[in-house]
Amino acid sequence: MTHSPAGRRGTVARLSRVVAEEHLAILRHLEHARETGCTDHELAAVLDIPQRRVRDRRGELLEMQLIVNSGRKRKVPSGRYATVWTAMDRRKLQSTP
């Protein structure tokens, strides 16, 4: 089965839009959570995004320096402890050259 270049571009555009929407949803939720922050598990549950995709998007946000590891851990339903993530303080973002 072959796909036209235009069809592939449309698929890539849809996937890019989904990724951007997930980035934004995670970032907004972490900004709303403030210092309380969230684990990947909590983000997945609240945002109804599969945990693997939350982990991928959160990793990308971390690389973009839009979120930070809070230095805290919280117990998740499995009984394990997971990193709590928080949004980067916007004032710090604005002062970065």
N, C-alpha and C positions, 0 to 999 in steps of 0.2 A: 504494500500500500504506500503510495507516494502522496505527499501533501504539497500543496502549492506554497511558494514563498509567502504569498499574501496570507494564507491560512496560518502558517507558522508565526508570522508577525502578529496576527490577531491573538493567537494563543499566548505568545510571550507577553503581549500587552495586558491580557487578562490576568496572567500570573503576576506580573509586575504590580498591577493594581491591587490584587489580593495581598501581596507582601506589604505594600505601602499602607493599606488599611490595617493590617495586623500590627505593623510598627506603631502606627498612630494610636490604635486602641490600647496597646500595652503601655506606651509612653503616657497617654492621658490618665490611665488608671494609676500608674505609679505616681504621677504628679498629684492626683487626688488623694492617694494614700499617704502622701508626705513622708514623714520620718518613720511611720509604721512599716512602710514598704510591703512587699509581697514576695512569696516564693514562686517558682515556676508553676507549681501545683495549684496554688491559689489563683494565679493569673489565668490558668487554663480553665479552672472551674467557673470563675466569675465571667470571663469573656467568651466562654463556650468555644474555645479554640483548642484543638488537640495539643496535648502537652509537648509532643515532639516539635510541633511548629512553634509553640511558645518558646521553647528552649532555643530553637534556631533564630527566631526573631529577636529574642532577648540578647543572644550572643552578638547579633549584628548591631543592636543598639549600644551594647557595651563597646564594640569596636569603634562606633561613631562617637563615643564618649558622651552619650546622652543619658546614660544610667550608670550607677556605681554599685559595687558590692558594699552593703552597709556594715559589714564586719560582724553581722549577727547571723544566727541560724535559728530556724524554727522547726518544730516537729511536724511532719506531714503524716497523712493517714497510714502510710506503710510502717510508721514507727521510726523512720530514719530522720535525720536532721538535714534541712536544705537551706541554702544561702538565701538571705533576704535581700532583695534588690530595691533600690530607691532611685528616683529620678535625680539627675544632676540639678543642682540649684541653678536656676536661670540666671541669677546675678553673677555666678561664677562663669557661666557660659558667655555672658555679655562682656565680661572683663578679660576674656582670653583673646590674645592677639590673633 
